[in-house]
Amino acid sequence: MRRTIALAAAATALSLTALTGCNDDGAGTAAPTASPSPVPASTTAAPTGASTSTTSTSPVPGAFDPEQALAAKRAPYSAVMSLTSEVAGTPAFTSKGRVNPHAPFTGRMELRSVDAPGEEGVHTEVVLAEDFAYSRDLTKPGSGWAKIPRSADEDQADYAKYAALLLTTGPSARKGMEDVAGTPAYHLSGRLEVEQIAAIDPKTYRSMKGKITTFDCDQWIDSQGRTLRFEQRTTLRGQATVNKITFTEFGDPVTVTAPTND
């Protein structure tokens, strides 16, 4: 595997949405604090290295307190999850599919590298059932499904806990209400230490430890505490890497079963 694809795969491995390990089950509430009044849209300039999202910062209706949103009980749901990993400002890896972003994290997605001249592309379909993951190589017609065990800690990451962790970093994390594709959302932003995620996301912690020490992230949540958008930024092997994730088209949970090689 050549350098660009290797970097893309590494960036995706460090993504906070590791495909077999992110759930949003409502357990991640912030530490108790005095509940603030709903925060208006932020007018503070983004810090250096912050997200370059074009999300509107004009005032929007439906303001809410992010801590209350995270504490809300959420019924299980599914959503279309899209991820793009960029290396040195160039898209290098994408994945998209409908998932159940709660414990257990299940779904079906396609993963694809953005081909570069002279490089062998990656195009894989992944099915995440409760007990096993299955993958097949879509670059090879007729390729069968490979069965891969899922480890016991692969459902420990929780977006709500990441949002709660951002809130503990101080008032600067609260960027205020913004509009995300027509939905009122609260924008959280900050820099996290890798050691801070050891308890809430052990799989990603193991991937990051020894490679980086900090990473920047931005997160947008709706009034039900569901993540609408998440961005992670760091430097990996000397190159800037960005993982951009969105959750859209929320609906009822989907049933995911093991695929067959028929």
C-alpha positions as CSV (number, residue, x, y, z in Angstrom):
1,M,0.0,0.0,0.0
2,R,1.5,3.3,-1.0
3,R,2.0,6.4,1.1
4,T,-1.2,8.3,0.5
5,I,-3.4,5.3,1.1
6,A,-1.4,4.3,4.1
7,L,-1.8,7.8,5.6
8,A,-5.5,7.7,4.8
9,A,-5.9,4.4,6.5
10,A,-4.0,5.6,9.5
11,A,-6.0,8.8,9.7
12,T,-9.2,6.8,9.6
13,A,-7.9,4.4,12.3
14,L,-7.4,7.5,14.5
15,S,-10.9,8.8,13.6
16,L,-13.1,9.2,16.6
17,T,-15.8,7.4,14.7
18,A,-14.0,4.1,14.5
19,L,-16.5,2.1,12.6
20,T,-16.8,-0.7,15.1
21,G,-16.7,1.6,18.1
22,C,-18.9,4.6,18.4
23,N,-22.2,4.7,20.1
24,D,-24.5,7.4,21.4
25,D,-26.6,5.9,24.1
26,G,-27.2,8.9,26.3
27,A,-24.9,7.8,29.1
28,G,-22.4,10.6,28.6
29,T,-23.7,13.5,30.7
30,A,-21.5,16.4,31.7
31,A,-20.3,16.9,35.3
32,P,-23.1,18.7,37.3
33,T,-22.9,22.5,37.0
34,A,-25.2,25.4,37.3
35,S,-27.4,25.3,34.2
36,P,-26.8,28.4,32.1
37,S,-29.4,30.2,30.1
38,P,-29.6,29.3,26.4
39,V,-26.6,30.6,24.6
40,P,-27.0,32.9,21.6
41,A,-25.0,32.4,18.4
42,S,-21.3,32.8,18.9
43,T,-19.6,35.9,17.4
44,T,-16.1,34.9,18.6
45,A,-13.6,34.3,15.9
46,A,-12.5,30.7,15.5
47,P,-9.0,29.9,17.0
48,T,-6.1,29.0,14.8
49,G,-6.5,25.5,13.4
50,A,-10.2,25.4,14.2
51,S,-12.8,24.0,11.9
52,T,-13.4,25.9,8.6
53,S,-17.0,24.8,8.5
54,T,-19.4,27.0,6.6
55,T,-22.1,26.4,9.1
56,S,-24.1,29.6,9.6
57,T,-23.5,31.5,12.9
58,S,-26.5,33.7,12.5
59,P,-29.0,33.5,15.4
60,V,-31.4,30.6,15.1
61,P,-34.6,29.6,16.9
62,G,-34.8,26.7,19.2
63,A,-31.8,27.6,21.5
64,F,-31.1,24.9,24.2
65,D,-28.6,24.1,26.9
66,P,-26.1,21.5,25.8
67,E,-25.8,19.9,29.2
68,Q,-29.6,19.3,29.3
69,A,-29.5,18.0,25.7
70,L,-26.8,15.5,26.7
71,A,-28.7,14.4,29.8
72,A,-31.9,13.7,27.8
73,K,-33.0,10.1,27.3
74,R,-32.8,9.1,23.7
75,A,-34.6,6.3,22.1
76,P,-32.5,4.0,19.8
77,Y,-32.3,5.4,16.2
78,S,-30.4,5.0,13.0
79,A,-28.8,7.6,10.8
80,V,-26.7,7.9,7.6
81,M,-23.1,8.3,8.7
82,S,-20.7,9.9,6.3
83,L,-16.9,10.2,7.0
84,T,-14.2,11.9,5.0
85,S,-10.6,11.7,6.0
86,E,-8.3,14.4,4.5
87,V,-4.5,14.3,4.4
88,A,-2.6,17.5,3.8
89,G,-5.9,19.2,2.6
90,T,-6.7,16.5,0.1
91,P,-9.6,14.0,0.6
92,A,-8.0,10.5,0.8
93,F,-10.7,8.2,2.3
94,T,-14.4,8.2,2.6
95,S,-17.1,5.9,4.1
96,K,-20.9,6.1,4.1
97,G,-23.8,4.0,5.2
98,R,-26.8,3.6,7.5
99,V,-25.8,2.7,11.1
100,N,-27.4,2.3,14.5
101,P,-25.1,4.8,16.5
102,H,-25.9,3.3,19.9
103,A,-24.9,0.2,21.8
104,P,-24.3,-2.1,20.1
105,F,-23.0,0.0,17.1
106,T,-24.2,-1.8,14.0
107,G,-24.8,-1.0,10.3
108,R,-23.6,-1.4,6.8
109,M,-21.1,1.0,5.1
110,E,-18.9,1.3,2.0
111,L,-15.3,2.5,2.5
112,R,-13.3,3.9,-0.4
113,S,-9.9,5.5,-0.9
114,V,-9.6,8.5,-3.3
115,D,-7.4,6.9,-5.9
116,A,-4.1,8.7,-6.9
117,P,-2.1,8.0,-10.0
118,G,-0.1,4.8,-9.7
119,E,-1.8,3.7,-6.5
120,E,-4.1,0.7,-5.9
121,G,-7.5,1.9,-4.7
122,V,-9.4,0.5,-1.8
123,H,-13.2,-0.1,-2.0
124,T,-14.6,-2.2,0.7
125,E,-18.1,-3.0,2.0
126,V,-18.4,-3.6,5.7
127,V,-21.3,-5.1,7.7
128,L,-21.2,-4.6,11.4
129,A,-23.5,-7.1,13.2
130,E,-23.7,-7.4,17.0
131,D,-21.1,-10.1,17.4
132,F,-19.0,-10.0,14.2
133,A,-17.9,-7.7,11.5
134,Y,-17.9,-8.8,7.8
135,S,-16.0,-7.2,4.9
136,R,-15.6,-7.8,1.2
137,D,-13.4,-6.3,-1.4
138,L,-15.5,-4.6,-4.0
139,T,-12.6,-4.1,-6.3
140,K,-12.7,-7.9,-7.0
141,P,-16.0,-9.0,-8.5
142,G,-17.3,-12.1,-6.7
143,S,-15.2,-11.5,-3.6
144,G,-16.7,-13.3,-0.6
145,W,-17.3,-12.0,2.9
146,A,-14.6,-12.3,5.5
147,K,-15.8,-12.7,9.1
148,I,-13.9,-10.7,11.7
149,P,-14.5,-11.0,15.5
150,R,-15.5,-7.8,17.3
151,S,-13.5,-7.2,20.5
152,A,-15.2,-6.5,23.8
153,D,-14.4,-2.8,24.0
154,E,-15.4,-1.8,20.5
155,D,-18.7,-0.3,21.6
156,Q,-17.2,1.9,24.3
157,A,-16.8,5.2,22.5
158,D,-19.7,7.6,23.0
159,Y,-20.2,10.9,21.2
160,A,-22.2,12.2,24.2
161,K,-19.2,11.6,26.4
162,Y,-17.0,13.5,23.9
163,A,-19.4,16.4,24.1
164,A,-19.4,16.2,27.9
165,L,-15.6,16.2,27.9
166,L,-15.5,19.3,25.7
167,L,-17.7,21.0,28.2
168,T,-15.3,20.3,31.0
169,T,-12.5,22.2,29.1
170,G,-14.1,25.5,30.1
171,P,-16.3,28.3,28.8
172,S,-14.3,28.6,25.6
173,A,-15.8,25.3,24.5
174,R,-19.2,26.8,24.2
175,K,-19.4,28.3,20.7
176,G,-23.2,28.7,20.9
177,M,-26.2,28.0,18.7
178,E,-25.7,27.5,15.0
179,D,-27.7,26.1,12.1
180,V,-26.7,22.7,10.7
181,A,-28.6,21.9,7.5
182,G,-31.8,23.5,8.9
183,T,-31.5,22.0,12.4
184,P,-30.7,24.2,15.5
185,A,-27.5,22.8,16.9
186,Y,-25.1,23.7,19.7
187,H,-21.4,24.0,18.6
188,L,-18.7,22.7,21.0
189,S,-15.0,23.1,20.3
190,G,-11.7,22.5,22.0
191,R,-8.4,20.7,22.2
192,L,-8.3,17.4,24.0
193,E,-5.4,15.4,25.4
194,V,-5.1,11.8,24.2
195,E,-5.0,10.7,27.9
196,Q,-8.4,12.3,28.5
197,I,-10.1,9.8,26.2
198,A,-8.6,6.6,27.8
199,A,-11.8,5.9,29.8
200,I,-14.4,6.9,27.2
201,D,-12.9,5.5,24.1
202,P,-10.2,2.9,24.8
203,K,-9.9,1.6,21.3
204,T,-9.2,5.0,19.8
205,Y,-6.9,5.8,22.8
206,R,-4.8,2.8,22.0
207,S,-4.6,3.9,18.3
208,M,-3.6,7.4,19.2
209,K,-1.2,6.7,22.1
210,G,2.4,7.1,21.1
211,K,1.5,8.8,17.8
212,I,0.0,12.1,18.9
213,T,-0.5,13.8,22.3
214,T,-3.4,16.2,21.5
215,F,-6.1,16.8,18.9
216,D,-8.6,19.5,18.2
217,C,-12.3,18.8,17.6
218,D,-15.6,20.5,16.9
219,Q,-18.9,18.9,17.6
220,W,-22.5,20.0,16.8
221,I,-25.3,18.4,18.8
222,D,-29.1,18.8,18.5
223,S,-31.6,19.3,21.2
224,Q,-31.8,15.6,21.8
225,G,-28.1,15.3,22.4
226,R,-27.5,13.6,19.1
227,T,-24.3,14.4,17.2
228,L,-25.0,16.0,13.8
229,R,-21.5,16.8,12.9
230,F,-18.0,16.0,14.3
231,E,-14.6,17.1,13.1
232,Q,-11.2,15.9,14.4
233,R,-7.9,17.6,13.4
234,T,-4.4,16.5,14.2
235,T,-1.0,16.1,12.6
236,L,0.0,12.5,11.7
237,R,3.4,11.6,10.4
238,G,4.1,15.2,9.8
239,Q,0.9,15.8,7.7
240,A,-2.3,17.6,8.7
241,T,-5.2,15.1,8.9
242,V,-8.8,15.9,9.3
243,N,-11.7,13.6,9.9
244,K,-15.2,15.1,9.0
245,I,-18.2,13.1,10.1
246,T,-21.9,13.9,9.7
247,F,-25.1,12.1,10.8
248,T,-28.2,12.7,8.7
249,E,-31.6,11.2,7.8
250,F,-32.4,10.0,11.4
251,G,-34.9,7.2,11.5
252,D,-35.9,4.0,13.4
253,P,-33.2,1.5,14.2
254,V,-32.3,-0.9,11.3
255,T,-31.9,-4.7,11.6
256,V,-28.4,-5.8,10.7
257,T,-27.8,-9.5,10.0
258,A,-24.7,-11.4,8.8
259,P,-24.3,-11.4,5.0
260,T,-24.1,-14.6,3.0
261,N,-21.8,-15.6,0.2
262,D,-24.6,-16.7,-2.1
